[in-house]
Structure formats: structure tokens, C-alpha cells
Amino acid sequence: MFKAHNIVVENSRSDIRRKAVLYIIALMAACAIVASVATFSVSYSDGCIAVSRPNDYGFSPKMQLISSFCTDYSSSKEDRRHNIALACDNFSWIDVKSGGTLSFNTLVGKRTEERGYRVSKVIVDGEYTEGVGGGVCQVSTTLYNAWIRAGLGVKYVRAHSLPASYCELSQDATVTEFTDLVLVNDCDYDVLVNGYVRDGKIHFDVYGDPLQYTVKIRTELLETISPPEAEVVEVEEFPEDFNGKIMSDAWGEYAVKKEAREGYKSRAFADYYDKSGNLVKSEELRKDSYLPTRAKILRKKVKIFLPQSKDFLFE
């Protein structure tokens, strides 16, 4: 048992949860010193952080972990992994006031090489290309999913132009220099947001007032969009850096540089269940459209050799 400023912390069994308790301790200790408030008792039990009563910082009388979400990035290349970890460093126990907003771009800042971000794959207008800060959208998506599963509000979110591999349709949240993710704390108490990486996964936890309902997010597919006819590009030789499979048919050698992919129209719902497992209500969160991807085929030009002899008669 650890004592500080008449605050008691019991049964802290993990580093992450212990940090949450220490965060509450620091805030309430400051409150006690500045405002001479009464003694608080803080305890940890079964994943719950509790205080004896609300304090000047707006915390719930019984603050607990109300939602979590994680996505896997273990197969990402080193530069993308670096960008993800760098962005997550900005989300160490963020206090979002009741009625306040959380802007991803404001908190994380610009993704530039001067600020330590590296070049990796990004999605721009339906195409994968190289860009500084690639991978950061997986951080914003993980945050978004933890937030909506806490039953909290969203002021602005936008989907990628292509489906993301690390989440369901209509559950992604792209961020760029011009596109932000803005979340709203529309409950009566402050909430804490903690983001971190561990074992190749991005984790986001939201702490707040205990929820009356269990919130489940589901996606509904509205339409599948067929890709357009493949683009065929004739080349003298295949690029030296091309590492795909070279095939042949009746017209010669060819290779698929970019696979065709279907596009989609979808929407997401938040379903609220009571403690007995009964569906109480469903809310449509958003509708999105994802572009189909046009295939790109490289076809090697066929060289036609004409006979050089002049001993031909033409009639």
C-alpha cells in the first residue's frame, strides 16, 4: 500500500493502470494543496479507479475503464512503426473536459521530417503513395473506435478513399494536414484517454463515468462497386525494381502492377444493450463511400521481325 497526501492506493497490479491511479493522485493532490479540499480515497479494484466523490476537476465519483480498442500493425515496415509510436506518444493520459473537444491534429501536430516523422505509404485520392507520416491514420482510427465504444460524441470524422485493412468499413478515421478527427465529450464528467503501443498493437483506453449500456459498433454494407476496366501499359522491358510475377498468354508477356479492388458504400451503427443483453436503441453514426481500384497491367511489346531478303515478288 502506498500513501501520499492522505490518498490511499490499493491493489495496483499493472503498470498502465498504476499510471492512471498516479495521474488521479497528482491532480487531487494539487487540488488539495491549492484549494484545501477534503481528503479523498482512491482505490483500484477489478479494473476500476474510484474516488469518494466528484472533485473540482470534474471526474466521476467512480471513474473506470469504459472502453478499449486495439489494432495490429506488427506487419508494418520499420518507418511506419516509428510513425505510429511517435504519434501515440501524444496520448498519455489526456483529460478531456465535460463539453470539451479533442482535436487529433491539434494534439499530435504536423507530421513533418523536422518533427521526427518518416516517409511511408499513405492513401491519397484512391492511390497508395509515399508520404511523410504514413501510419498515423491507424492511430487516429484506433482512438476513434475506442471513443465511440464509450458512447461519446464525434464532431468530425472522415473515411479514407480506400478501405483500411486494420478496421471495418465506416469505422476508419483519416487525418491529413487538412482533415482532422474531432471528438466531443458530451457526458457530465471529464474523461481520460490513454494511448500506447505494445507488442505490435496500438491500444487506446477511455476512462470515465460507468456506462448504463454496452455499446457495440456494427457495419452495414450498402453497395459493392465494381472496378473499371484494367489500364494496360505497353513497355519495352519490365522495370528493374519490379518484383511481381511475370506471366504470358497468346499476346506475350505481362505483369499485374496493381490489383483491381471493389469499392463499397457502407454505414456504421452504434447499438446500445442493457445489462440483460436487450437491444435498447440503435444510432446511425455515419455513411461512407470507398473508391474501387482500377487494375494496372504492364504488357511487354511484341517485337516483329520482317524478313530482310529482297528476293520477294509481290503481285
LINTA-V735224 format. One record per backbone hydrogen bond with DSSP energy under -1.0 kcal/mol. CO is the residue of the C=O (numbers start at 1). NH is the residue of the N-H. If there is no record, write none. Layout:
BEGIN
co->[CO,CO]
nh->[NH,NH]
END
This chain:
BEGIN
co->[2,4,7,9,14,15,16,17,18,19,20,21,22,23,24,25,26,27,28,29,30,31,32,43,45,47,48,50,55,58,61,63,64,67,69,71,73,77,78,79,80,81,82,83,84,85,87,88,91,91,94,96,97,100,102,103,104,105,110,112,113,118,120,122,124,127,129,131,131,133,135,136,137,138,139,140,141,142,143,144,145,147,147,148,153,156,158,161,168,179,181,182,182,183,184,184,185,191,192,193,194,196,198,200,201,202,203,204,205,206,206,207,208,214,216,218,220,223,225,231,233,235,239,247,249,252,253,254,255,258,261,263,264,265,265,266,267,268,268,269,270,271,272,272,273,274,278,281,283,286,288,290,293,295,296,296,297,298,299,310]
nh->[9,7,4,2,18,19,20,21,22,23,24,25,26,27,28,29,30,31,32,33,34,35,36,50,48,65,45,43,58,190,51,49,208,206,204,202,76,81,82,83,84,85,86,87,88,89,90,91,93,195,193,191,100,185,183,107,108,109,112,117,116,133,131,129,127,124,122,120,134,136,138,140,141,142,143,144,145,146,147,148,149,150,152,151,184,182,174,291,171,176,104,155,156,102,153,186,99,96,207,94,205,203,201,73,198,71,196,69,194,66,67,192,64,273,271,269,267,265,263,297,299,301,242,254,252,249,300,247,298,296,293,225,290,222,223,288,220,285,286,218,283,216,280,281,214,277,274,272,270,268,266,264,261,231,257,258,233,255,235,312]
END
